[in-house]
Amino acid sequence: MKPKRLIVVRFRKDRQKWEVDRWNPPGSDPVRSRTLFDTEEAALTYAAELAPRLGAAAVPVRDQNMKLEQAFARFFEAKARKRSLAEDRRMAEHLMEHFGRVTAVRALTSSRIAAYREERLRTGSLRRKDEHGHPAPLSAASVNRPLALLRSVLRMAHREWEVLPRMPVIMLEHESQGRVRWLELDEEARLLEACAKSQNRDLRDIVTMALETGMRQAEIMGLTWERVDFSRGVLRLELTKSGRRREVPMREAVYRLLAERPGPRQGRIWSGAFPRAAWERAVAGAEIEELTFHDTRHHFASWFVMRGGQLQALQEILGHRTLAMTQRYAHLAPDHLRSEMLATERRAVLEPNLGTKRSTSDESAAQVIDLLNERRGSSVAEQLIRNQ
């Protein structure tokens, strides 16, 4: 039986090159050879060409010693067009700091990942405080996001790169549907007043647009003048979370603030990043508790439904993929379930005593009269009198 020979393709960090490492047939000189390439594609092509010459047993395999840092670098090359790439890189730094940059991908076992999750569950938040002023526990979402990224990298290493023989088990925390937070009218007025007093001149307009359109923070901050259609009164959004284009109608307040905005109408409407510090100071100044900027999206959707807006229209405005995502606001509709309950209501009344002698047992028994008689145009009493 011929001995198994391998062709290994790996990235050499010390030389910044891709290497094809192969064991030559018995009796060859040298016994082992290594060849460097500038690109992974060239290395894999060369390895595929070598395989037939070395025999059927020579199966090209990926680097079994791939490090976590290398895995993330290759993952981000494959996901270069991902919109959340910057946030993913931040989480990758956190994961590499915890597990070690040069830790082999194969060393990330289920138990090791579970220990990381348990440690995160014991960690307090740097920003959120509990009622006693102590760091609040991390939310399920904060625990899950890095784990989800790590799972994506390991899945690619298993399915596409053939580095992992099997996927480790990665359990995520259960995430509740989340709260639906909206502002009362007096809270909204206080918030806008505090934003108007901010040193950031754009804050009030940004918050107004959020409250009146339900757009996401990234959609507002990335909006360009080319996407503002004053003639049709809509905002055309190209880069959305769902990846689908959509149009958001402008209410009068949004139309007016954009029409009155000074400066050249080209490029992005808002320069720079979202003014988070100014926003947080405005919320504190308005004395509003537990309000995030994303809550302005819930505020718009909640009041839209409470004022009689249809869920199907709200789905299109918010850009939800399915109506199920919009159903979280259904309970706020004025007639939600109430009309159905009234339509199926069955009221029970006692039959009036019209002077007829009754037995004790008859007097103690209550006759249930269906309310449908009353809905047909006569009261229960009138119907009984007609029957005498």
C-alpha positions as CSV (number, residue, x, y, z in Angstrom):
1,M,0.0,0.0,0.0
2,K,1.4,3.3,-1.0
3,P,2.1,5.8,1.8
4,K,-0.2,8.8,2.0
5,R,1.4,11.9,0.7
6,L,0.0,15.4,1.4
7,I,0.1,18.8,-0.3
8,V,-0.5,21.5,2.2
9,V,-1.4,25.1,1.2
10,R,-0.7,27.6,4.0
11,F,-0.1,31.4,4.4
12,R,3.3,32.2,5.8
13,K,2.9,35.3,7.9
14,D,6.7,35.7,8.3
15,R,7.1,36.1,4.6
16,Q,3.6,37.4,3.7
17,K,3.4,34.7,1.0
18,W,1.3,31.6,0.3
19,E,3.2,28.4,0.5
20,V,2.7,25.0,-1.1
21,D,4.3,22.4,1.1
22,R,4.5,18.9,-0.4
23,W,6.1,15.5,0.4
24,N,7.7,14.1,-2.7
25,P,7.5,10.3,-3.7
26,P,9.8,7.9,-1.9
27,G,13.4,8.1,-3.2
28,S,13.0,11.7,-4.4
29,D,15.6,14.3,-3.5
30,P,14.6,16.4,-1.8
31,V,12.0,14.5,0.2
32,R,10.1,17.6,1.0
33,S,9.6,20.8,-1.1
34,R,8.2,24.2,-0.4
35,T,7.2,26.8,-3.0
36,L,6.0,30.4,-2.3
37,F,3.3,32.3,-4.2
38,D,2.0,35.9,-4.0
39,T,-1.7,34.9,-4.1
40,E,-3.7,32.0,-2.7
41,E,-5.2,31.4,-6.1
42,A,-1.8,30.8,-7.6
43,A,-0.8,28.4,-4.7
44,L,-4.0,26.4,-5.0
45,T,-3.7,26.1,-8.8
46,Y,-0.1,24.9,-8.5
47,A,-1.2,22.3,-5.8
48,A,-3.9,21.0,-8.1
49,E,-1.4,20.6,-10.9
50,L,0.9,18.6,-8.6
51,A,-1.7,16.2,-7.3
52,P,-1.9,13.9,-10.4
53,R,1.9,13.6,-10.6
54,L,2.2,12.6,-7.0
55,G,-0.5,9.9,-7.3
56,A,-4.1,9.5,-6.3
57,A,-3.2,9.5,-2.6
58,A,-1.9,13.0,-2.8
59,V,-4.9,15.1,-1.7
60,P,-4.4,18.8,-1.5
61,V,-5.4,20.0,2.0
62,R,-5.7,23.4,3.7
63,D,-3.4,24.5,6.4
64,Q,-4.4,22.5,9.5
65,N,-2.5,25.0,11.7
66,M,-4.3,28.1,10.6
67,K,-4.2,30.7,13.4
68,L,-7.2,32.8,14.5
69,E,-5.7,36.0,13.2
70,Q,-5.2,34.4,9.8
71,A,-8.8,33.1,9.8
72,F,-10.2,36.5,10.5
73,A,-8.1,38.1,7.8
74,R,-9.3,35.6,5.2
75,F,-12.9,36.0,6.4
76,F,-12.8,39.7,6.0
77,E,-11.3,39.4,2.5
78,A,-14.3,37.2,1.6
79,K,-16.8,39.6,3.2
80,A,-15.2,42.8,2.0
81,R,-18.6,44.1,0.8
82,K,-20.4,43.5,4.1
83,R,-21.9,46.7,5.5
84,S,-21.2,45.9,9.1
85,L,-17.5,45.2,8.4
86,A,-16.2,47.9,10.7
87,E,-18.3,46.6,13.6
88,D,-17.2,43.0,12.8
89,R,-13.5,44.1,12.9
90,R,-14.0,45.6,16.3
91,M,-15.6,42.4,17.6
92,A,-12.8,40.4,16.0
93,E,-10.2,42.3,17.9
94,H,-12.1,41.5,21.1
95,L,-12.2,37.8,20.3
96,M,-8.5,37.7,19.4
97,E,-7.7,39.5,22.6
98,H,-9.6,36.9,24.6
99,F,-8.6,33.6,22.7
100,G,-5.2,34.8,21.5
101,R,-4.2,35.9,18.0
102,V,-1.9,32.9,17.3
103,T,-4.3,30.3,18.8
104,A,-4.9,27.6,16.2
105,V,-8.5,27.5,14.9
106,R,-8.6,23.8,15.6
107,A,-8.0,24.6,19.3
108,L,-11.3,26.5,19.6
109,T,-13.4,23.7,21.1
110,S,-17.0,23.7,22.3
111,S,-15.9,23.8,25.9
112,R,-13.5,26.7,25.4
113,I,-16.2,28.7,23.6
114,A,-18.8,27.9,26.3
115,A,-16.3,29.2,29.0
116,Y,-16.0,32.4,27.1
117,R,-19.8,32.8,26.9
118,E,-20.1,32.2,30.7
119,E,-17.4,34.7,31.4
120,R,-19.3,37.3,29.3
121,L,-22.5,36.6,31.2
122,R,-20.7,37.5,34.4
123,T,-19.3,40.7,32.9
124,G,-20.9,44.1,33.7
125,S,-21.7,46.7,31.0
126,L,-19.3,49.7,30.7
127,R,-22.2,52.0,29.9
128,R,-25.4,50.7,31.5
129,K,-25.9,50.9,35.2
130,D,-28.5,49.2,37.4
131,E,-30.7,51.0,40.0
132,H,-27.9,50.9,42.5
133,G,-25.4,52.5,40.2
134,H,-23.5,49.3,39.6
135,P,-22.6,48.0,36.1
136,A,-25.7,46.2,34.6
137,P,-25.2,42.7,33.2
138,L,-24.5,42.5,29.5
139,S,-27.6,42.0,27.4
140,A,-28.2,38.8,25.5
141,A,-27.5,40.6,22.2
142,S,-24.1,41.9,23.5
143,V,-23.1,38.4,24.4
144,N,-24.4,36.8,21.2
145,R,-23.0,39.2,18.5
146,P,-19.3,38.2,19.0
147,L,-20.3,34.5,19.2
148,A,-22.3,34.8,16.0
149,L,-19.3,36.3,14.2
150,L,-17.0,33.5,15.6
151,R,-19.5,30.9,14.4
152,S,-19.5,32.4,10.9
153,V,-15.7,32.3,10.7
154,L,-15.5,28.7,12.0
155,R,-18.3,27.6,9.7
156,M,-16.4,29.0,6.7
157,A,-13.2,27.3,8.0
158,H,-15.1,24.0,8.2
159,R,-17.2,24.1,5.0
160,E,-15.0,26.1,2.6
161,W,-11.4,26.1,3.8
162,E,-11.4,22.5,5.1
163,V,-9.4,23.5,8.1
164,L,-11.8,22.1,10.8
165,P,-12.9,18.5,10.6
166,R,-16.1,19.4,12.4
167,M,-17.9,22.5,13.8
168,P,-17.7,23.1,17.5
169,V,-21.1,23.7,19.2
170,I,-21.8,27.4,19.9
171,M,-24.8,28.1,22.0
172,L,-26.4,31.6,21.9
173,E,-28.4,33.3,24.6
174,H,-32.1,33.6,24.1
175,E,-33.0,37.2,23.0
176,S,-36.4,38.5,23.8
177,Q,-38.4,40.4,21.2
178,G,-37.4,43.6,23.0
179,R,-39.3,46.6,24.2
180,V,-41.3,49.0,22.2
181,R,-40.5,52.4,23.5
182,W,-42.2,55.6,22.4
183,L,-42.3,59.2,23.6
184,E,-45.4,60.9,25.0
185,L,-46.1,64.3,23.4
186,D,-44.6,66.2,26.3
187,E,-41.5,64.1,26.2
188,E,-41.1,64.6,22.5
189,A,-41.4,68.4,23.0
190,R,-38.8,68.4,25.8
191,L,-36.4,66.3,23.7
192,L,-36.7,68.6,20.6
193,E,-36.2,71.6,22.9
194,A,-33.1,70.1,24.4
195,C,-31.8,69.2,20.9
196,A,-32.3,72.8,19.8
197,K,-30.1,74.1,22.7
198,S,-27.3,71.7,21.8
199,Q,-24.0,73.1,20.5
200,N,-24.4,70.6,17.6
201,R,-26.4,72.5,15.0
202,D,-27.5,69.4,13.2
203,L,-28.8,67.5,16.2
204,R,-32.4,68.9,16.2
205,D,-32.9,68.2,12.4
206,I,-31.4,64.7,12.7
207,V,-33.7,63.8,15.6
208,T,-36.7,65.4,13.9
209,M,-36.1,63.3,10.8
210,A,-35.8,60.2,12.9
211,L,-39.1,60.9,14.8
212,E,-41.0,61.7,11.6
213,T,-39.7,59.0,9.3
214,G,-38.7,56.0,11.4
215,M,-35.4,55.8,9.5
216,R,-32.4,54.0,11.0
217,Q,-29.4,56.0,12.2
218,A,-27.2,54.7,9.4
219,E,-29.8,55.6,6.8
220,I,-30.2,59.1,8.1
221,M,-26.5,59.8,8.4
222,G,-25.7,58.3,5.0
223,L,-28.5,60.2,3.2
224,T,-27.3,62.3,0.2
225,W,-29.0,65.2,-1.5
226,E,-29.3,63.1,-4.7
227,R,-31.7,60.8,-2.8
228,V,-34.0,63.7,-1.8
229,D,-36.9,64.0,-4.3
230,F,-38.6,67.3,-3.5
231,S,-40.9,67.0,-6.5
232,R,-42.4,63.7,-5.3
233,G,-41.9,64.3,-1.6
234,V,-39.9,61.1,-0.9
235,L,-36.5,60.0,0.3
236,R,-35.0,57.3,-1.8
237,L,-32.9,54.9,0.3
238,E,-30.3,52.8,-1.5
239,L,-28.2,51.4,1.3
240,T,-30.5,49.7,3.8
241,K,-30.2,47.0,6.4
242,S,-32.3,44.6,4.3
243,G,-30.3,45.3,1.2
244,R,-33.5,46.4,-0.7
245,R,-34.2,49.9,-2.0
246,R,-37.2,51.7,-0.6
247,E,-38.8,55.1,-0.6
248,V,-39.9,57.0,2.6
249,P,-42.5,59.7,2.1
250,M,-41.6,63.1,3.7
251,R,-43.9,64.6,6.2
252,E,-44.2,68.4,6.2
253,A,-41.7,68.8,9.1
254,V,-39.0,66.8,7.2
255,Y,-39.7,68.5,3.9
256,R,-39.4,71.9,5.5
257,L,-36.2,71.3,7.4
258,L,-34.5,69.9,4.3
259,A,-35.8,72.8,2.1
260,E,-34.6,75.4,4.5
261,R,-31.2,73.8,5.1
262,P,-28.4,76.1,3.9
263,G,-25.4,75.2,1.9
264,P,-24.8,73.4,-1.4
265,R,-27.1,70.5,-2.1
266,Q,-24.6,67.9,-3.1
267,G,-23.0,65.0,-1.3
268,R,-24.1,63.9,2.2
269,I,-26.6,66.0,4.0
270,W,-25.0,65.5,7.4
271,S,-21.2,65.7,7.6
272,G,-19.3,63.5,10.0
273,A,-20.5,60.7,12.2
274,F,-23.6,60.6,14.4
275,P,-23.2,63.1,17.3
276,R,-23.7,60.5,20.1
277,A,-22.3,62.6,22.9
278,A,-24.6,65.5,22.0
279,W,-27.6,63.1,21.7
280,E,-27.0,61.7,25.2
281,R,-26.6,65.2,26.7
282,A,-29.9,66.2,25.1
283,V,-31.7,63.1,26.4
284,A,-30.4,63.8,29.9
285,G,-31.3,67.5,29.6
286,A,-34.9,66.5,28.6
287,E,-35.0,64.2,31.7
288,I,-36.1,61.2,29.7
289,E,-35.0,57.8,31.0
290,E,-33.9,54.8,29.0
291,L,-34.1,56.3,25.6
292,T,-31.8,55.2,22.8
293,F,-31.7,56.7,19.3
294,H,-33.1,53.5,17.9
295,D,-36.2,54.1,20.1
296,T,-37.1,57.0,17.7
297,R,-37.8,54.3,15.1
298,H,-40.2,52.6,17.6
299,H,-41.7,56.0,18.4
300,F,-42.5,56.7,14.8
301,A,-44.0,53.2,14.2
302,S,-46.0,53.2,17.5
303,W,-47.7,56.6,16.8
304,F,-48.2,55.6,13.2
305,V,-50.3,52.6,14.3
306,M,-52.0,54.4,17.2
307,R,-53.2,57.1,14.8
308,G,-54.8,54.5,12.5
309,G,-52.0,53.7,10.1
310,Q,-52.1,50.3,8.4
311,L,-49.5,47.7,9.2
312,Q,-48.9,46.9,5.5
313,A,-48.0,50.5,4.8
314,L,-45.8,50.6,7.9
315,Q,-43.9,47.5,6.7
316,E,-43.0,49.3,3.5
317,I,-42.0,52.5,5.2
318,L,-39.8,50.8,7.8
319,G,-38.4,48.4,5.2
320,H,-39.2,45.2,7.0
321,R,-38.8,42.0,5.0
322,T,-41.8,40.3,6.4
323,L,-45.1,41.5,8.0
324,A,-44.2,39.4,11.0
325,M,-41.5,41.9,11.9
326,T,-44.1,44.7,11.9
327,Q,-46.6,42.8,13.9
328,R,-44.9,43.8,17.1
329,Y,-46.7,47.2,16.8
330,A,-50.1,45.6,16.0
331,H,-51.3,45.7,19.7
332,L,-51.1,49.5,19.5
333,A,-53.8,49.8,16.9
334,P,-57.0,51.5,18.2
335,D,-59.2,48.7,17.1
336,H,-56.8,45.8,17.5
337,L,-58.8,42.9,18.8
338,R,-61.3,45.2,20.4
339,S,-63.7,45.2,17.5
340,E,-63.4,41.5,17.2
341,M,-64.2,41.0,20.9
342,L,-67.3,43.3,20.6
343,A,-68.5,41.5,17.5
344,T,-68.4,38.2,19.3
345,E,-69.7,39.5,22.7
346,R,-72.6,37.6,24.2
347,R,-74.5,39.6,26.9
348,A,-76.6,37.7,29.4
349,V,-79.7,39.3,30.9
350,L,-82.5,38.1,33.2
351,E,-85.9,37.7,31.6
352,P,-88.2,40.5,32.9
353,N,-91.1,39.6,35.2
354,L,-94.2,40.5,33.1
355,G,-96.8,39.5,35.8
356,T,-97.0,35.8,35.0
357,K,-97.2,33.5,38.0
358,R,-94.1,31.4,38.2
359,S,-93.0,28.6,40.4
360,T,-90.2,29.1,42.8
361,S,-87.9,27.0,40.7
362,D,-88.7,29.1,37.6
363,E,-88.2,32.4,39.5
364,S,-84.7,31.3,40.6
365,A,-83.7,30.3,37.1
366,A,-82.3,33.0,34.8
367,Q,-83.2,32.8,31.2
368,V,-80.3,33.8,28.9
369,I,-81.5,35.9,26.1
370,D,-79.2,36.4,23.1
371,L,-78.4,40.0,22.3
372,L,-79.0,39.3,18.6
373,N,-82.7,40.0,19.2
374,E,-81.9,43.5,20.3
375,R,-79.6,44.0,17.3
376,R,-82.5,43.0,15.0
377,G,-84.4,46.2,16.0
378,S,-86.3,45.4,19.2
379,S,-85.4,45.1,22.9
380,V,-85.8,41.8,24.8
381,A,-88.7,43.2,26.7
382,E,-90.6,44.3,23.6
383,Q,-90.1,40.9,22.0
384,L,-91.6,39.2,25.1
385,I,-94.6,41.5,25.1
386,R,-95.4,40.7,21.5
387,N,-95.4,37.1,22.3
388,Q,-98.1,37.4,25.1
